[in-house]
Amino acid sequence: MLSIIMPVYNAGRFLGETIESILNQTYRDFELIIIDDCSTDGSRNVIERYRNIDDRIKTIFLRKQGGASHGREEGFIAAKGEIISFMDADDVIHPRMYELLCLELDKNGADIAICDYSIFDKHRKWNSLKDYEIQIYTGFDVAEAMLLGNCIGSNGVWGKVFKKSLFAQVNYKAYKDIIPTCYFEDGFILPKVYVNAECVVHVKEALYGYRVIMQSLSHNLTNGACFLDQAISGSEMIDFVSVFRNRDTYNQILGRLVDSSIQCALKAYYSFTKYNDKVKKESAKAIFKDLHQKYKNVCASYSKLEAIQFWIFSVSPSLWVFLIGRPYFEVLRHLK
């Protein structure tokens, strides 16, 4: 059986459409586990309405808000299937997505099956499928591609099916207190799951529809806690990527990881400056300084503009806010 895990927080506007796209799958042997993270917009009413008409829907209503990572963990613990998948509560999927992913997973003896995705904002119409191509990879190859920014499929946990046993090999619980908002998030857990997979099959069709909502957590540049956790998780990931040390791409992977972690620390610092959270500002600054000092040789390979930005911050964070942070986040970002 397939267990589909879907955390929900105030997704009532699109939730019915998302659930319909799952219930309309040609693949029928699944349970849909919906975890409501204390929604306040009527999402619970939508969830209960669908639960009453389809007994494949299982529900978990959290008493305390914990974020998407906590919701995914609760769903993972409750899952009865040997195969698991994740959905975002505002996305939609092709009627045959799970049929094809589960078929190729079984046919190729794979541990993970991945499909491509398309971006939309309002409505997504699907084409009928006849022939499609697949490609086989090792888990290390898929993890390496993701860490290099050349993702096979998406860089999210969605649009995939996994053997549940792969997650048992990842000690994600050790990070719950360190990075509470992203210990079960895409960029942190996916590479660790990938490297445990012997075989990954890629179905080269856009079967997942990813809805872009600029107010979502991943797009909200005022969410300092999220960026601080991402900076910390990036720091933790640096130890993990040593598994690629014998590959030619190791230095490139390390450089990208250090850079993204530093950038998240800077975003967190700006957010906490804007909202005058002095304690967390200091935390973001400490992460920046630790990474900048520890990986000076890596930072030396960055562009002159980045090097100047990092130097300004290391000398005077308040000057960085005035010269770079505020102009970028308040003006330049909105012009792109």
VENRAWO-V933756 format. One record per backbone hydrogen bond with DSSP energy under -0.5 kcal/mol. NH is the residue of the N-H (numbers start at 1). CO is the residue of the C=O. E is the energy in kcal/mol with one decimal. If there is no record, write none. Layout:
# VENRAWO-V933756
[[NH:CO:E] [NH:CO:E]]
This chain:
# VENRAWO-V933756
[[2:29:-1.9] [3:83:-2.8] [4:2:-0.6] [4:31:-3.1] [5:3:-0.6] [5:85:-3.1] [6:4:-0.5] [6:33:-2.8] [8:35:-3.1] [14:11:-1.5] [15:11:-1.8] [16:12:-0.5] [18:14:-2.0] [19:15:-2.8] [20:16:-2.5] [21:17:-1.8] [22:18:-1.2] [23:19:-2.8] [24:20:-1.9] [25:22:-1.6] [26:95:-2.6] [28:26:-0.6] [30:28:-1.9] [31:2:-2.3] [32:56:-2.4] [33:4:-3.3] [33:31:-0.6] [34:32:-0.7] [34:58:-2.9] [35:6:-2.0] [35:33:-0.5] [36:34:-0.6] [36:60:-2.8] [37:8:-3.2] [37:35:-0.6] [38:36:-1.1] [46:42:-1.5] [47:43:-2.6] [48:44:-2.7] [49:45:-2.0] [50:46:-1.9] [51:47:-2.4] [52:48:-1.7] [53:50:-1.0] [54:50:-1.2] [57:54:-1.7] [58:32:-3.1] [58:56:-0.5] [60:34:-2.6] [62:36:-2.3] [62:60:-0.7] [70:66:-0.5] [71:67:-2.1] [72:68:-2.8] [73:69:-2.3] [74:70:-2.5] [75:71:-2.2] [76:72:-2.7] [77:73:-2.5] [78:74:-1.8] [79:75:-1.4] [82:1:-0.7] [83:1:-1.6] [84:162:-2.8] [85:3:-2.3] [87:5:-2.4] [89:7:-0.5] [91:88:-1.5] [92:209:-1.8] [94:207:-3.1] [97:94:-2.2] [100:96:-2.6] [101:97:-2.6] [102:98:-2.3] [103:99:-1.9] [104:100:-2.5] [105:101:-2.1] [106:102:-2.1] [107:103:-2.9] [108:104:-1.9] [109:106:-0.9] [110:105:-2.2] [111:199:-3.0] [112:199:-1.2] [113:161:-2.3] [114:201:-2.7] [115:159:-2.1] [116:203:-0.8] [116:205:-2.0] [118:208:-2.4] [120:210:-2.1] [130:131:-0.5] [135:202:-1.5] [137:200:-2.7] [139:197:-1.5] [142:138:-1.7] [143:139:-2.5] [144:140:-2.7] [145:141:-2.3] [146:142:-2.1] [147:143:-2.4] [148:144:-1.3] [149:146:-1.5] [150:145:-3.1] [153:151:-0.7] [159:86:-0.7] [161:113:-2.2] [162:84:-2.8] [163:111:-2.0] [164:82:-2.9] [164:162:-0.5] [166:163:-1.8] [167:164:-1.3] [168:164:-0.7] [169:165:-0.6] [169:166:-1.0] [170:167:-1.5] [171:169:-0.6] [172:170:-2.1] [174:171:-1.1] [175:172:-1.8] [176:173:-1.3] [179:175:-3.0] [182:179:-1.3] [183:179:-0.9] [185:182:-1.4] [189:185:-2.6] [190:186:-2.4] [193:189:-1.9] [194:190:-3.1] [195:191:-2.0] [196:193:-1.2] [197:194:-2.3] [200:137:-2.7] [201:112:-2.6] [202:135:-3.0] [203:114:-3.6] [203:201:-0.6] [204:133:-2.7] [204:202:-0.7] [205:203:-2.2] [207:116:-1.5] [207:205:-1.4] [208:116:-1.2] [209:92:-3.4] [210:118:-2.9] [210:208:-0.7] [211:209:-0.7] [212:120:-2.3] [213:211:-0.7] [216:213:-2.3] [219:216:-1.4] [220:216:-0.9] [220:217:-0.8] [221:219:-1.0] [223:220:-1.6] [224:222:-1.7] [227:223:-1.7] [228:224:-2.7] [229:225:-2.3] [230:226:-2.2] [231:227:-2.2] [232:228:-2.3] [233:229:-3.1] [234:230:-2.2] [235:231:-1.9] [236:232:-2.2] [237:233:-2.2] [238:234:-1.1] [239:235:-0.6] [239:236:-0.7] [240:236:-0.9] [241:237:-2.3] [242:239:-1.2] [243:240:-2.0] [244:241:-2.1] [245:242:-1.9] [247:244:-2.5] [250:247:-1.7] [253:249:-2.6] [254:250:-3.0] [255:251:-2.4] [256:252:-2.3] [257:253:-2.2] [258:254:-2.6] [259:255:-2.3] [260:256:-2.6] [261:257:-2.1] [262:258:-2.3] [263:259:-2.6] [264:260:-2.1] [265:261:-2.0] [266:262:-2.2] [267:263:-2.3] [268:264:-2.6] [269:265:-2.3] [270:266:-2.4] [271:267:-2.5] [272:268:-2.7] [273:269:-1.9] [274:270:-2.4] [275:271:-1.8] [276:273:-0.9] [277:272:-2.8] [278:276:-0.9] [281:277:-2.0] [282:278:-1.9] [283:279:-1.5] [284:280:-2.5] [285:281:-2.4] [286:282:-2.4] [287:283:-2.0] [288:284:-2.2] [289:285:-2.6] [290:286:-2.4] [291:287:-2.4] [292:288:-3.0] [293:289:-2.4] [294:290:-2.5] [295:291:-2.2] [296:293:-1.0] [299:295:-2.7] [300:296:-1.8] [301:298:-1.7] [302:299:-1.7] [307:303:-2.6] [308:304:-2.6] [309:305:-2.4] [310:306:-3.0] [311:307:-2.2] [312:308:-2.6] [313:309:-2.2] [314:310:-2.3] [315:311:-1.8] [316:312:-3.3] [320:316:-2.0] [321:317:-2.2] [322:318:-1.9] [323:319:-2.9] [324:320:-2.8] [325:320:-2.4] [326:321:-3.2] [328:324:-2.3] [329:325:-2.7] [330:326:-2.3] [331:327:-1.1] [332:327:-2.5] [333:328:-3.0] [334:331:-0.8] [335:331:-0.6] [335:332:-1.4] [336:332:-0.6] [336:333:-0.7]]
